[in-house]
Amino acid sequence: MDYLYLLLNLGSVSVPFLFSFHPKLKFYKRWKSLFISILISMLVFIPWDIIFTINGIWGFNETYFLGFKLFSLPIEEWLFFICIPYACTFTHYALLHYFPNLKLSPAVTKTISYLLILLLLILAIYNSTKWYTFINFMLATILITTVIKKNPNLLSSFYLTFLVILIPFFIVNGILTGSFIVDEVVWYNNSENLNIRLFTIPIEDTVYAFTLILLNLFIMNRLEAKRNLK
């Protein structure tokens, strides 16, 4: 089934894309800031992806993609960094539209943030020889530290919306890592991670998703704030 990865990408973004034109949500009005944020985040995640793929830290099962590659990555992997951030940022803003009070208090937000920073930093340092764990957790630490200083209000809502986003995440990423199918779409070298799985999903993937989505939202917020000042 060489189009499975493509279908997962398109399936993930299809409903959010269609509902972007909903008269109450009007998510299409955020497209400019969204696509700039996606481009910037790709400048971080794509080189990381290429380096890890070349060095065998993870890789792709050719059974499940069309076979076209760009810089060692399947085209479907490039699409992943467009479709998934689109779907997740849409979900975040849609939840806030219908539940505008969906946020934690400033005190709770800071407490969670500092605990996450401490935990991720300790795990990263302790596992400095495991490249997926180390790079992943360090990037998350840096990003949370930045956001809690620059835009704590974003974290106060994102900690809650991310819990909802985890539901489709476990479905899509579960399939990518081998749930419900004969073999995984994306494989991992377990010597480079903690080798702890949530079903078939490496636990690092949850932090990876958290960072990818938060980075896009943070950039979008910064761009939109600057635009509103003009």
C-alpha positions as CSV (number, residue, x, y, z in Angstrom):
1,M,0.0,0.0,0.0
2,D,2.5,2.6,-1.2
3,Y,0.1,5.5,-0.8
4,L,-0.7,4.9,2.9
5,Y,1.6,7.7,4.2
6,L,0.1,10.1,1.7
7,L,-3.5,9.2,2.7
8,L,-2.6,9.7,6.4
9,N,-1.4,13.2,5.6
10,L,-4.3,14.1,3.4
11,G,-6.8,12.6,5.8
12,S,-5.4,14.5,8.7
13,V,-5.7,17.9,6.9
14,S,-8.9,17.4,4.9
15,V,-11.5,18.1,7.6
16,P,-9.6,21.1,9.1
17,F,-9.1,22.5,5.6
18,L,-12.8,22.3,4.7
19,F,-13.9,23.8,8.1
20,S,-11.4,26.6,7.7
21,F,-14.1,28.4,5.7
22,H,-16.8,27.9,8.4
23,P,-18.4,31.4,8.8
24,K,-17.8,31.3,12.6
25,L,-14.2,30.0,12.5
26,K,-12.8,31.8,9.4
27,F,-9.5,30.1,9.9
28,Y,-8.5,31.0,6.3
29,K,-7.9,34.5,7.6
30,R,-4.9,33.1,9.5
31,W,-3.4,31.4,6.5
32,K,-0.7,34.1,6.0
33,S,0.7,33.7,9.5
34,L,0.1,30.0,9.5
35,F,2.1,29.3,6.3
36,I,4.9,31.6,7.4
37,S,5.1,29.7,10.7
38,I,5.0,26.3,8.8
39,L,7.9,27.5,6.6
40,I,10.0,28.6,9.6
41,S,9.3,25.5,11.6
42,M,10.3,23.4,8.5
43,L,13.7,25.2,8.6
44,V,14.2,23.6,12.0
45,F,12.6,20.2,11.6
46,I,13.5,19.3,8.0
47,P,17.3,19.5,8.5
48,W,16.9,17.6,11.7
49,D,14.9,15.0,9.9
50,I,17.4,14.7,7.1
51,I,20.4,14.3,9.4
52,F,18.6,11.6,11.5
53,T,17.5,9.7,8.4
54,I,21.0,9.7,6.9
55,N,22.5,8.5,10.2
56,G,19.9,5.7,10.7
57,I,18.3,7.2,13.8
58,W,15.0,6.7,12.1
59,G,13.9,5.8,8.6
60,F,11.0,5.0,6.3
61,N,9.5,1.7,5.0
62,E,9.4,2.0,1.2
63,T,6.3,-0.3,1.2
64,Y,4.2,2.6,2.4
65,F,5.3,5.6,0.3
66,L,5.3,6.5,-3.4
67,G,9.1,6.4,-3.7
68,F,9.8,10.0,-4.5
69,K,12.5,11.5,-2.3
70,L,14.0,14.9,-1.7
71,F,17.2,15.2,0.3
72,S,16.7,11.6,1.5
73,L,13.2,12.2,2.7
74,P,10.0,10.9,1.1
75,I,7.8,13.6,-0.3
76,E,5.1,12.4,2.2
77,E,7.5,13.3,5.0
78,W,7.8,16.9,3.7
79,L,4.0,17.0,3.5
80,F,3.8,15.8,7.1
81,F,5.3,19.2,8.2
82,I,2.6,21.0,6.3
83,C,-0.5,18.9,6.9
84,I,0.0,18.1,10.6
85,P,0.7,21.6,11.8
86,Y,-2.2,22.9,9.7
87,A,-4.6,20.3,11.3
88,C,-3.3,20.9,14.9
89,T,-3.3,24.7,14.8
90,F,-6.8,24.6,13.4
91,T,-7.9,22.3,16.2
92,H,-6.3,24.6,18.8
93,Y,-8.1,27.7,17.5
94,A,-11.4,25.9,16.9
95,L,-11.4,24.7,20.5
96,L,-10.6,28.2,21.8
97,H,-13.4,29.6,19.6
98,Y,-16.0,27.3,21.1
99,F,-14.5,27.2,24.6
100,P,-12.9,30.7,25.1
101,N,-12.3,30.0,28.8
102,L,-10.3,26.9,28.1
103,K,-7.1,28.0,29.9
104,L,-5.2,27.4,33.1
105,S,-4.4,30.1,35.6
106,P,-1.1,31.9,35.3
107,A,0.2,30.2,38.5
108,V,-0.7,26.7,37.3
109,T,0.7,27.4,33.8
110,K,4.1,28.6,35.3
111,T,4.2,25.6,37.6
112,I,3.6,23.1,34.8
113,S,6.1,24.9,32.6
114,Y,8.9,24.9,35.1
115,L,8.3,21.3,36.0
116,L,8.4,20.3,32.4
117,I,11.6,22.3,31.8
118,L,13.3,20.6,34.8
119,L,12.1,17.1,33.8
120,L,13.0,17.4,30.1
121,L,16.4,19.0,30.9
122,I,17.3,16.2,33.4
123,L,16.2,13.5,30.9
124,A,18.1,15.1,28.1
125,I,21.3,15.4,30.1
126,Y,21.1,11.9,31.5
127,N,20.4,10.5,28.0
128,S,22.9,12.7,26.1
129,T,24.2,9.7,24.1
130,K,20.7,9.0,22.8
131,W,20.3,11.5,20.0
132,Y,16.6,11.4,19.5
133,T,15.9,11.8,23.2
134,F,18.6,14.5,23.7
135,I,17.9,16.7,20.7
136,N,14.1,16.3,21.1
137,F,14.0,17.1,24.9
138,M,16.5,20.0,24.6
139,L,14.6,21.7,21.9
140,A,11.4,21.3,23.9
141,T,13.2,22.8,27.0
142,I,14.4,25.8,25.0
143,L,11.0,26.4,23.4
144,I,9.0,26.2,26.7
145,T,11.5,28.5,28.4
146,T,11.1,31.0,25.5
147,V,7.3,30.8,25.4
148,I,6.7,31.1,29.2
149,K,8.7,34.3,29.1
150,K,7.3,35.8,25.8
151,N,3.7,34.5,25.7
152,P,2.6,32.5,28.8
153,N,-1.0,33.0,27.8
154,L,-0.4,30.7,24.8
155,L,0.8,27.9,27.1
156,S,-2.1,28.4,29.4
157,S,-4.5,27.3,26.7
158,F,-2.1,25.0,24.7
159,Y,-1.5,22.6,27.6
160,L,-5.3,21.9,27.5
161,T,-5.8,21.9,23.7
162,F,-2.8,19.6,23.3
163,L,-4.6,17.0,25.4
164,V,-7.3,17.0,22.8
165,I,-4.9,17.0,19.9
166,L,-3.3,13.9,21.4
167,I,-6.4,11.9,20.4
168,P,-5.9,12.1,16.6
169,F,-2.1,12.0,17.3
170,F,-2.3,8.5,18.8
171,I,-4.4,7.3,15.8
172,V,-2.2,8.8,13.0
173,N,1.2,8.3,14.7
174,G,0.1,4.9,15.9
175,I,-0.5,3.8,12.3
176,L,2.9,5.4,11.3
177,T,4.7,3.4,13.9
178,G,3.0,0.1,13.2
179,S,-0.4,0.0,14.9
180,F,-3.2,-1.7,12.8
181,I,-0.8,-2.5,9.9
182,V,1.6,-5.3,9.1
183,D,4.8,-3.2,9.5
184,E,5.6,0.4,10.6
185,V,5.7,3.3,8.1
186,V,8.4,5.0,10.2
187,W,11.0,2.9,12.0
188,Y,13.2,3.9,14.9
189,N,16.7,2.9,16.1
190,N,15.8,2.1,19.7
191,S,19.4,2.6,20.8
192,E,18.9,6.4,20.1
193,N,15.8,6.8,22.2
194,L,14.5,5.6,25.6
195,N,12.9,2.5,24.1
196,I,9.6,3.3,25.9
197,R,6.5,2.9,23.7
198,L,3.0,4.2,24.2
199,F,1.4,1.4,22.3
200,T,3.7,1.4,19.2
201,I,4.7,5.1,19.6
202,P,8.1,6.1,21.0
203,I,7.4,8.3,24.0
204,E,9.7,10.9,22.5
205,D,7.2,11.4,19.7
206,T,4.7,13.0,22.1
207,V,7.3,15.7,23.0
208,Y,8.2,16.0,19.3
209,A,4.6,16.7,18.4
210,F,4.3,19.1,21.4
211,T,7.3,21.1,20.2
212,L,6.3,21.1,16.5
213,I,2.8,22.4,17.2
214,L,3.8,24.9,19.9
215,L,6.5,26.4,17.7
216,N,4.0,27.0,14.9
217,L,1.5,28.6,17.3
218,F,4.2,30.7,18.9
219,I,5.3,32.1,15.5
220,M,1.7,32.6,14.4
221,N,1.0,34.6,17.6
222,R,4.1,36.7,17.2
223,L,3.2,37.5,13.5
224,E,-0.4,38.3,14.3
225,A,0.5,40.5,17.3
226,K,2.9,42.5,15.1
227,R,0.3,42.9,12.4
228,N,-2.3,44.1,14.9
229,L,0.1,46.8,16.0
230,K,0.2,48.3,12.5
